[in-house]
C-alpha cells in the first residue's frame, strides 16, 4: 500500500462534491428548476448514503463482537428504507425531473469511474 492509498477515501469524498457541483452547473443550461433540483437532490442523497455506508463499514470492521454484524444489517435496512422513501417523496411530492434525479444519483458511480481511470493510467 502506498501513501496515496491512505488518502483515497478523503480524495473521493471531495471529488464527489466537485462532480455534483459540475453536474448542477451543467443542469442550469436547461433553465428548469425541476432539472436542477433533481440533480442536486439526487447528488446530495447519494453522497449522504455513501458517507453513511462508509461509517457503517468502518464500525463493523473495527468491532470485535458478533453483535456488530447484526447492527450493520439493521443499519443497512434502515438506510435502504430511508433512501427509497426519499426518492419516492422527491418524485411524487418534490416535483423533480426523474432523469435529472438519476443523473444526480450517479455522482458516486462517476467518481468511481474517474478514480479507477486515474489509478490505471
N, C-alpha and C positions, 0 to 999 in steps of 0.2 A: 504494500500500500504506500503510495507516495503522499506527500503533504497536500497535494491538490485534492485528494480523495476526502481528507478531513473536512474541507470547506465546501464540499459538493452540495450538501443539503442547504446550507446558507445561501450559496450562489443560486441554486434553483429556486429558493423562496423569493429572492429578489427578482429573478428573471420572470417568475410568474406574474408579479405586479407590473413589470415593464411590458410584457406581452399583452396584458389586459389593457394597459394604457394605450398601446398602439392599436389594439382592436377597437377600443372605444373611439379613439380619434378617427379611425377608418370608418366607423359607423356613422360619424357625423355627416359624411357625404350624402347619405340617404335623406337627410333633413327630416327625420321622423323620430319623434320621441320614443315610440314603441320599439323601434330598432335599437336605438342607443341604450334604452333602459334594459332591453333584453340581453344585449351583450354585457352590459355592466352587471346586471343581476346574476346572470349565469357564471360570469367570471368570479365574482365575489363568492358565490355559493360553492363553486368547485375549489377555490383556494381555501375557504374555511374547511371544507371536507378533507382536503389534502393535509392541512395542518393538524386537524383533529385525528386523522388516521395515523399520522406520524407520531403524535404524542401517545396514542394508544399502543402502537407497536413498541415504542421505547419502554413504556411501562411493563408490558408483558414480557419483553425480552430481558429486562433488568430484574424482574421478580424471581424469587426463588421458590415460591409456593404454588401449589396446584390451583388455588382459587383464582389466580391471575388470569388463567385461561378462560374460566367462566366469565369473569369480569370483561374480558376482551370480547367474547361472543355477545354478551349482553350489550356492551357499548356499540358493537358493530350493528346489531339490530336496531338500536336506538338511533344511530347515525343514519342508517338506511331509511327509517321511517321519517326522520327529520328532513332528509334531502328529498325524498319522494313527495312529502306533503308540501315542502317549499316550492318544488317545481309545479305541483298541481295548483297551488294558490297563485303562483306567478302567471300561469297560463289562463286560469279561469277568472281570477279577480284582478290580477295585476295588469292585464291588457298589454302584455309584451308580445313581440313578434316571436313565434316559435322557432323560426330558423335562426334569428339573432340569438335566442337563448341557447340553442345548440352550439353556435359559434362561441359564445361566452363559456359554455361548459367544456369546450375543448382547449382551454388555456393550458392545463397541465399536460395534455397529450402533445400539444405543440411544443411545450417546454421539454418534454422527454425526447422528442424527435431532434430538437436543436441540440440538446445536451449530448445525445448519442452521436450525432454528426460531428460535433466539436471534438469529442473524445476519440472518434475514429480517424479523423483527418487532421 
